[in-house]
Amino acid sequence: KVVRSMPNTPAQIGKGMTVWCATENLSTNERRKIEQVLSSFGKQVFVDDENFIDMSTSISGSGPAYIFMLMEAMIDAGVHMGFSRPTATTLVHQTLLGSTLYAMETGEHPVILRNSVTSPAGTTASAIYELENGKFRTVIKDAIWSCYRRSLEMGNKNSNVGPGRGYTKQEKIVIPVPRGEINPEDIQNNGK
């Protein structure tokens, strides 16, 4: 009987996100107990395929670091504009918290919520233009894919997944190598 989980650091204050899976031989009662324990850290989501654990590492497991980096950049911009660091921090913390709670409560798609803040030719539109020019979405998505690939590598799994990669599903590549010398080019060119 095995349970594998990926929590995140907000679990330390009971606001975490834990994704977990288990072998099929766990009883219903054992699963309920695990749900109770993991729910004490915040929200828990059971997945029936262990492959989703590596995927969740890249979104919710490492996600707090992405949010903290965004938070840091926003706070620093506020300080550069002239706000005190405590005031800039309060503005950013409440903006992120309120925006997240609003998105969760309304259930609206993020594009609808973003558009509701963005007036044509307005201040938000100007900021969105800069984010789009800086490839904000692409950088975020590439970071998440990179994290996912690294998680696979650390588990000795095929990490050649994602956009522009040879494989779209997590598959383990087994390369039979005869004893003796190994030519790294042969390994790199395998399957191309």
Buried (B, 14 or more C-beta within 10 A) or exposed (E): EEBEBBBBBBBEEEEBBBBBBBEEEBEEEEBEEBBEBBEEBBBBBBBEEBEBBBBBBBBBBBBBEBEEEBBEEBBEEBBEEEBEEEEBBBBBEEEBEEBEEEBEEEEBEEEEBBEEEBEEEEEEEEEBEEEEEEEEEEEEEBBBBBBBBBBBEEBEBBBBBBEEEEEEEBEEEEEEEEEEEEEEEEEEEEEE
